[in-house]
């Protein structure tokens, strides 16, 4: 029986599970983001990230974090909804919410084997890269699917009212 809420972890439980996986010799992959309106680009990216290890841990920005980063009109979907949607993907092992502007503290606590971001980032500029490398891990960038972005979708809806569902 499936239950997406079982894949949404508090920080303490995430640390505990991450340690367990490490002790079992499993490779953990970490990525993060807002995932406000999930689209093909997200699915492709996350699927590729998951294939780099045994468990994909997703750090998900809270509503407050997104509002600070993207403005008061965001997020479109609340953090509970976004967490449940992301936990629904079979290739995501764990979702952990974080309220800071960056996942630096979360990465320092979880110490993943692999840190992943899209190739719109330079590996050396990825938040937490120093922590992962200091612990013997790797930092990998994944090519993004061209033409997909949450901001583009929102702007299209705003500018073309006929596409509103």
C-alpha positions as CSV (number, residue, x, y, z in Angstrom):
1,X,0.0,0.0,0.0
2,X,1.4,3.4,-1.0
3,X,1.5,6.4,1.4
4,X,3.4,9.4,0.2
5,X,3.5,11.0,3.6
6,X,5.9,8.2,4.7
7,X,8.5,9.7,2.4
8,X,8.3,13.2,3.9
9,X,10.9,13.4,6.7
10,X,11.7,15.8,9.5
11,X,15.4,16.9,9.6
12,X,16.1,14.5,12.6
13,X,14.4,11.6,10.9
14,X,16.2,12.4,7.6
15,X,19.6,12.4,9.4
16,X,18.8,9.0,11.0
17,X,17.7,7.4,7.8
18,X,20.6,8.8,5.9
19,X,23.0,7.3,8.4
20,X,21.2,4.0,8.2
21,X,21.6,4.0,4.4
22,X,25.3,4.9,4.7
23,X,25.8,2.0,7.2
24,X,24.1,-0.3,4.7
25,X,26.5,0.8,2.0
26,X,23.9,2.6,0.0
27,X,24.8,5.7,-2.1
28,X,22.7,8.8,-1.4
29,X,22.1,11.5,-4.0
30,X,20.9,14.9,-2.9
31,X,19.2,17.7,-4.9
32,X,17.0,20.6,-4.0
33,X,14.5,23.1,-5.3
34,X,11.1,24.7,-5.1
35,X,9.3,22.4,-7.6
36,X,6.3,24.8,-7.5
37,X,4.7,23.6,-10.7
38,X,6.1,20.2,-11.7
39,X,6.8,19.8,-15.4
40,X,8.7,17.5,-17.8
41,X,12.0,19.2,-17.1
42,X,11.7,18.4,-13.4
43,X,10.8,14.8,-14.0
44,X,13.7,14.3,-16.5
45,X,16.2,15.9,-14.1
46,X,15.1,14.1,-11.0
47,X,15.0,10.7,-12.8
48,X,18.6,11.2,-14.0
49,X,19.7,12.3,-10.5
50,X,18.0,9.2,-8.9
51,X,19.9,6.9,-11.4
52,X,23.2,8.1,-9.9
53,X,22.8,6.3,-6.6
54,X,20.5,4.1,-4.5
55,X,18.4,6.8,-2.8
56,X,17.4,10.3,-4.0
57,X,16.9,12.8,-1.2
58,X,15.0,15.9,-2.2
59,X,15.5,19.1,-0.2
60,X,12.3,21.1,-0.8
61,X,12.1,24.9,-0.1
62,X,9.3,25.9,2.3
63,X,6.8,28.4,1.3
64,X,8.5,31.2,3.3
65,X,11.9,30.3,1.6
66,X,10.3,30.5,-1.8
67,X,8.6,33.8,-1.1
68,X,11.9,35.3,0.0
69,X,13.7,34.0,-3.2
70,X,11.0,34.5,-5.8
71,X,8.7,37.2,-4.5
72,X,5.3,37.4,-2.7
73,X,3.3,35.8,-5.4
74,X,5.2,32.5,-5.1
75,X,4.8,29.7,-4.4
76,X,1.8,28.8,-6.5
77,X,1.4,25.5,-4.6
78,X,1.8,25.3,-0.8
79,X,4.6,23.3,0.7
80,X,2.4,20.4,1.9
81,X,1.0,19.9,-1.6
82,X,4.5,20.2,-3.2
83,X,6.0,17.7,-0.7
84,X,3.2,15.2,-1.3
85,X,3.5,15.5,-5.1
86,X,7.3,15.0,-5.0
87,X,7.0,12.1,-2.6
88,X,4.7,10.5,-5.1
89,X,7.6,9.9,-7.5
90,X,8.9,6.3,-7.1
91,X,12.5,7.5,-7.8
92,X,12.4,9.9,-4.8
93,X,13.3,8.2,-1.6
94,X,12.9,11.1,0.8
95,X,11.6,14.7,0.8
96,X,12.9,17.1,3.5
97,X,11.6,20.6,3.8
98,X,14.1,23.4,4.6
99,X,13.3,27.0,5.5
100,X,16.7,28.7,4.8
101,X,17.4,30.4,1.5
102,X,19.9,27.6,0.6
103,X,20.2,24.0,1.6
104,X,23.7,24.4,3.0
105,X,22.7,23.4,6.5
106,X,20.7,20.4,5.3
107,X,23.5,19.2,3.1
108,X,26.0,19.6,6.1
109,X,23.7,17.4,8.2
110,X,22.9,14.7,5.6
111,X,26.3,14.5,4.0
112,X,25.2,12.9,0.7
113,X,27.5,10.9,-1.5
114,X,26.5,12.9,-4.6
115,X,25.2,16.4,-4.9
116,X,23.3,17.2,-8.1
117,X,22.1,20.3,-9.8
118,X,21.1,21.3,-13.3
119,X,23.8,22.3,-15.8
120,X,22.7,25.9,-15.5
121,X,25.0,25.8,-12.4
122,X,28.8,25.5,-12.4
123,X,29.8,22.6,-10.1
124,X,32.1,24.9,-8.1
125,X,29.3,27.4,-7.4
126,X,26.8,24.8,-6.2
127,X,25.8,25.4,-2.5
128,X,27.1,22.6,-0.4
129,X,29.7,21.4,-3.0
130,X,32.5,22.0,-0.4
131,X,30.8,19.8,2.2
132,X,30.2,16.9,-0.2
133,X,33.7,17.0,-1.6
134,X,35.3,17.2,1.9
135,X,33.4,14.0,2.7
136,X,34.7,12.2,-0.4
137,X,31.6,12.7,-2.5
138,X,31.0,14.1,-5.9
139,X,29.2,17.1,-7.4
140,X,27.4,16.4,-10.7
141,X,25.5,18.7,-13.1
142,X,22.8,17.2,-15.2
143,X,21.7,18.7,-18.6
144,X,18.3,20.3,-18.4
145,X,15.5,19.8,-20.9
146,X,15.3,22.9,-23.0
147,X,12.2,25.1,-23.0
148,X,10.8,24.0,-19.6
149,X,10.6,26.3,-16.6
150,X,8.0,27.1,-13.9
151,X,8.5,30.8,-14.5
152,X,7.8,30.4,-18.2
153,X,4.6,28.4,-17.5
154,X,3.4,31.0,-15.0
155,X,4.1,33.9,-17.4
156,X,2.3,32.0,-20.2
157,X,-0.8,31.7,-18.1
158,X,-0.7,35.3,-17.0
159,X,-0.1,36.6,-20.6
160,X,-2.5,34.2,-22.3
161,X,-5.7,34.1,-20.2
162,X,-7.3,31.7,-22.7
163,X,-5.0,28.9,-21.5
164,X,-6.4,29.0,-17.9
165,X,-7.9,25.7,-16.9
